[in-house]
Amino acid sequence: MAQFYDMVADRLSAGQDLELVLVLQSYGSAPRGAGAVMAVQASGETFGTVGGGLVEFRAQKLASDLLRQKSSKLEQVYLGPTEEQGIGMSCGGDVVLYYVYIPAEAAWAALFRRLDQAGRSQSQAWLVVSEGLGSLQALELTEDPDYLAHLPGAEFQPETDFPRLGRRSLYWQGKQDSFYYVLPLFEKGFVYIFGAGHVAQALVPVLESCFFPCVVLDNRAEFATRERFPQAYRVLIQDMPGFFEIQPITPDDYIIIVTRGHRDDEKVLNRALDTSAGYIGMIGSANKVSAVFTDLIRNHERSYAEVRRVHSPIGLPLGGNTPEEIAVSITAELLQERDRRS
């Protein structure tokens, strides 16, 4: 998402007006959920996506028309199988799309630079989309959750809505066709990858493409480099077991153990079990995993309940064993875990 906002800012700075298409809500079976966004240029070219297929084709055409008119629009699209029931799709759900005209002005470019920076830094920030309220522009950035409680007419419920702000987008329908939509610009929880070898190198770009911010650690300076991990949030040359003494781990975090050998894996895992990490996974064959677990129980006073927290062998059983296939397997399991949490 951060790359998307950067591209928007670049186009605006170059003098190009844009029409953004944002999925505010989706019901039933739909190509993409709330938060999907696409930008349409005057040339008809696009970047980003609202799900592809017929929904995106229609959205691109309407956005081009609205861009020429310099206007915005809210649209609900039913994805039924016939023209009478929808747009000729068999999904059966529906989506609410918001088309917003963005002129090539310095203030708008600055906003999208801030959105880009907020996404890259994983700071606690939200994009507020609004319509029908003259006191606000269509898109705003806030880093203060209390700001949301004072939006006029939003009917924000702090006791129930605040806990959801870090996980899902929130939507309020107001009076006289007004609405607010709040999109988190950060993913709650980091993925800490212990080991900077071939598996980690294949894994980081896949995880980052799914909006998992990755921190890669290794005690080998030649492996833990920004050149090897350009997409990672951070790359650290670090004693791996010692990392737990300086970095608090939260229930929102993920720990992936893919070091160069089972002895290092075991040392890291032993420390990881003392944390409240919501996910701990370790690479290895069934025999290796059994040996590590047995040693932890016999020699480190770990319980069966503790080692049962560990996803190992790590990843969903997709059958592959190359670094690239393992990366897909691990990412699939983390996506499953993130969906379970939300």
RAGIHU-V218916 format. One record per run of one state. SS is the DSSP state (a for helix, b for strand, c for the rest). FROM is the first residue (numbers start at 1). TO is the last residue. Records with the same first field share a line. If there is no record, write none. Layout:
SS = FROM-TO + FROM-TO
This chain:
c = 1-1 + 14-17 + 28-36 + 42-45 + 50-52 + 70-72 + 79-93 + 103-105 + 122-125 + 132-138 + 143-144 + 150-157 + 165-169 + 174-178 + 185-190 + 195-197 + 210-213 + 219-233 + 238-240 + 246-253 + 258-261 + 273-278 + 283-285 + 300-303 + 308-309 + 312-322 + 342-342
a = 2-13 + 53-69 + 106-121 + 145-149 + 158-164 + 198-209 + 241-245 + 262-272 + 286-299 + 304-307 + 323-341
b = 18-27 + 37-41 + 46-49 + 73-78 + 94-102 + 126-131 + 139-142 + 170-173 + 179-184 + 191-194 + 214-218 + 234-237 + 254-257 + 279-282 + 310-311
